Amino acid sequence: MDRNDLAEFLRTMRERLRPQNVGLPAGTARRTPGLRREEVARLAHISVEYYARLEQARGSSPSPRVLGELARALRLNTDERSHLFELAGVVPESLAGPRSDVPATVLNLLEHMTDIAAFVVNARYDVIAWNSLAAALFEDFSAVPPARRNLIHRHFLDPDPATRHYGMTGAEEFGRLAVGQLRTAAGRYPRDPQIRTMVKTLYEHSAEFAELWDDHHVETGFHHYKTMRHPVVGTLQLNCDTLAVPMRDQYLVCFTAERGSLSHNALRLLSVVGTQDMTATMDEG
């Protein structure tokens, strides 16, 4: 355990965070940059005295559990988390499951994508963040229970095959890609109960999934061309590009249309309409 380097690392990571990054009020009487020691201790579920000793290079060697809590409280990425464990002289534990906390910079990027429908998925294909245009194009994800915001579960177990891929072409291609990615995630997170339960449920209730799973294939793909029939704006021709979110094992999925095209104009219309149900109004007209 390198007490001095560990203390400096903890202090640096604490000072780079802002209260709003971790859901705390900013206040007006802060005399130190970033979070206070007591705030980090509270977020990590350890005593303020023990955390203070760590930052003063006087603390005893923290346990793997404490290090894991500190990594979570300080919002460390994968490399930073490994470095924390190394400084403490502890072999890093494998993460129990995919992370679902999206970097603030990516959330900000989503908000500024006004004519791009975009969402973020983790390694389980849970939809964990989205912008308003994605909600208008696909579905109001906020109205879907978190446990059901999963693209793989929807794809294989949605009762209506016509809507399982949101009416887009390439459903079979997506199925193969998703199963390959889920197999990779299962190997990367062997202790994740959600992945194990998902695989078991899909295998038992979807013959298509079972056949693909038994193929043991692993497939990747980062650009696709989709045709989609939307109930409000009609047929759309869309590019689908998948961008990796560094250090998070997450992906930003973006749907765009050629600027000036009918599809681009339709996306702009959807950005105004939002998630309100226009079908009843259209039927009445």
N, C-alpha and C positions, 0 to 999 in steps of 0.2 A: 504494500500500500504506500503510495506516494502522497503523504498528507499535504505537503505544500502545493503540489500541482492540482490535487483534488480540490483543495480549498479555493484556489484561484479559478478553476474551471466552474465550480458551483457558483461562485460570486459573479463571474462573467455571464453565465447563462441566466442567472436571476436578474441581473441588471438590464439585459436586453429585452426582457418581457415588459409589457405594459399591462396594467390592471384589466383593461378591456379585453386583452387577449385571452384571459382566463375567466372572464365573467365577473370581475370584481369592479366596484365603483372606483373611479379615478381619484375623487376627492380633490382638495385644494391645498392640503398641508403636507405635501410630500417633500422631504428634504434629500431623498436619494433617488437616483434613476432606477426605473424598473420596479420590481416588486420588493416589499419589505421581507425581512427574514421570517417574521411571524406568519406572513401570508403563504410563503412557500411551505413552511412547516405544517400549516393547517391543511393545505392542499395535498401534502404528502402523508398526512396522518401520523406525524411524528411530533415530538416535543420541540418547542422553540429552543430550549436549552441545548438539546442534542444537535439540532441543525446549526446553531451558532457555533458550537465547538467544531463541527466539521469545517465551517468556513474560516475558523481561526486555526486550522491545522492541529487541533487538540483532540479530536474525536477518535473513538475506537472504530475499528473496521466495521462499516455498515454491512448488514446482511443482504443477500440477493433481493429479498422482499422489499427492504428499505430502498435499495438502489432502483428497483423497478418503479416504486412509488415516486421517487425523486425524478426519474426520467419522465414519467407521465406528468407530474406537476410542472416541470420546467419545459414541457413541450419539445423534448429532444427528438430529433430524427434518428433513423436507424444507426447511422455512423456515430453520432454524438452519444447515443445510448451505449454503444459498444465501447466507446472511449471512456465513458464514466465507469463502467465495470472494470476496464483495464486499470484505470488509475486507482481503483479501490482494491486491486489485486484479486478480483473475483471473476470466474469464468462466466461470460454472459449467458443468461437463460434464453432459449428461443422464445419468441413472442407467442403468447397463447393463441392469438388469432389476428386477422387483418385489422389494421387501424381504421377507424371511422371518423377521426377528427381531421377535417380538411384545413390545410394552411390558410391563414387569413388572406394571403396574397392571391390564392386561387379563388377564394370566395369573392374578393374584390374584382377579379378578372371576369367571373361569371356575371356580376352585376353590370359590367360595362359592355358585355356582348349583346347589343340591342337587336341586331338582325341575325344572330347566330343562336340556334337552339343548342344548349349545352348542359350536360350533367356530369357528375363525378361518380364513379363506381369504385368500390374496393375490390380486393382479390376474390371475394365471394360473389361479386356482381350485385351487391347491395347498392341501390341508388342512395347516396349519402349527401348530395348537394345538387342543386339545379337552379337554372334561372327561369324567369317568368315565361320566356318564349318556349322553353322545353316543356313546361307544364301545359301551355296552350297547344303545343304540337302533339304531345303524347298523352298525358293525363295529369290531373292535379295530384302530384305525388304527396302533398301535404294531407290530402284526404285519405290516403292509403295507409293502413297500419304499418308501422316500421318493419314488422316481421314479414310483411308481404311486399316490401319495396325491393324485390329481387328479380332481376331480369331472367335468370335461369329458371326459377320457380314458375314465373309467368309463362315463359316460353313452352315448357313441357307440361304444365298442369292447368293452364287456363282452360275452362270448359268450352270456350269458343275458339277453335283453331284459326278462324279468320282474323281474330284480333290479338292472338298471342304474341305476334311480332309487330303489334301496332299497325297492322295492315300494310307493312312494307314488304317489298320483294327481298329475296335472299334469306328467307327463314331457315331453310335447310343448312345453308352455309353458316348462319349464326349459331345454329344448334351444335354443329361440329366444333366451331371455334370455342363456344362457351363450355362445352364438356371438356375439351382439352385444357382450357384455362383453369377449370375447377379441379381437374386432376393435378395440375401443377400446384395449385393452392393447397390441396390436401397434403401433398408431400412437403410443402414449405411450412405448413401449420398443423402438424400431426396431433396437437393437443386441443385444437379448436372444436368444441362440441357442436357448434352450429354447422360447420362443414360436414361433420360426420352424420348429423341428423339429416341434413339436406340430401346428401348422397343416398342414404338409406331410403328416405321417402321417395325421391325421384326414381330410384332403381325399382322400388316395389310398385309404383303407380304409373310409370311411363315406360312402355316397351321400347320406344324410340331412344330414350335416355339409356336404358339398360344395354341396348345394342351398341350404342356409341361408347359407353363406358367400358364395355368388354373389349373394345378395339384397342384400348391402351394407347390411343394416339394423343399427341400433343401438337397443337396447331396455334399459330399466331397470325394476326392480320391487323393492319393499321389504317388501311384505306379501302372503302367500299363505295359503290354507287347504288343508290336506293331509289325506287319509285314507290310513292306512298299515296294512298287515297285517304284524304282527310274529310271528315263529315261536314266541315264548314267551308273550307277553301278549295276542295276538290283535289285533283291530281298534282303531286309535287315531284319534281326531279331533284334529288338531294345528294350531295357528297357527304360521306360519313368518314371523319378522320378521328383517330384515337391517339391521344398524346399522353405519355407517361408523366406522372407527377413525381419528381425526384424524391427519393428517400422515404416515400410513403407507401409504396406498393399500391398505388391508386392510378386511375386513368381518367382523363378529361375527354369526354366523347362529344364531338362537335358536328352539327348538321348545318350545312351551308348550301346556298343555291347561287348559281352564276349571277353576278350583279346585272340588273336590268332585265332579267328573264321574268317570265310569268311566275315562276316558282319563287323568285326573290320578292316580287311584289306581294305574293300570297303570304310569305313569311312576315312581311312588314304589316300586312293587314292583321295577321294573327297576333302580332305584338300589341296591337291596339285592342283587339277583341278580348285577348286574355283567355281565362278559363271559363268565362260565362257561357251558358248554354244558349246557343243561337238557333238550334234546330227547331225549337217550338215557334220562335218568331218567324223563321223562314217558312214553316208549314202554314202558319196563319196568313202570311202574305200571299 
